[in-house]
């Protein structure tokens, strides 16, 4: 599928709602789409033991979100370095902004390049489904490959399909830590949704699985951006 006009998309959704899965599927369907995942950026910084990475580690281990200014700096810098800040660029943000304050910071930066977001989609997944996913999620840390024991298990239990190395659980992949993250997400979601609703670009797609949600998301993009 190709797009008739540039798409600058933000996916909203609670931790574990499947933003990464939806992003991967969109990238396969839309060749000109680029993606920036705030979570992947953070994990890379943590792995590199950079200054931001060290600060992030302490927040993540406590189930807390990073301060607004740090997250904004991380994402905007990456967009600039990638050459994606132009009116003609087509890209997708996964996981940022998470608050209305972050949204304002981001919008002010993007306005300078006439590259504001033009579609925001909330992935609405029941909390009970999310917690079940998290309890069954394992990761191969060096590559970032994610497995789920229910619907995407490794070929050999506990081992990465590609390297055969051991899989681990992320420090924040526990019901206790995730419970905190979900509560934080809910507390910041309402003003964030209101911010984008006022701009007329907010949509919601609902479902319990990625297979249910993706066709709705894909159809929405096709309808709004004249894909053919």
Secondary structure, 3 states (H helix, E strand, C coil): CCCCCCCEEEEEECCCCCHHHHHHHHHHHCCCCEEEEHHHHHHHHHHHCCHHHHHHHHHHHCCCCCCHHHHHHHHHHHHHHHCCCCCCCCEEEECCCCCHHHHHHHHHHHHCCCCCCCEEEEEECCHHHHHHHHHCEEEECCCCEEEECCCECCCCCCECCCCCCECECCCCCCHHHHHHHHHHHHHHHHHHHHHHHHCCCEEEEECCCHHHHHHHHHHHHHHHCCCC
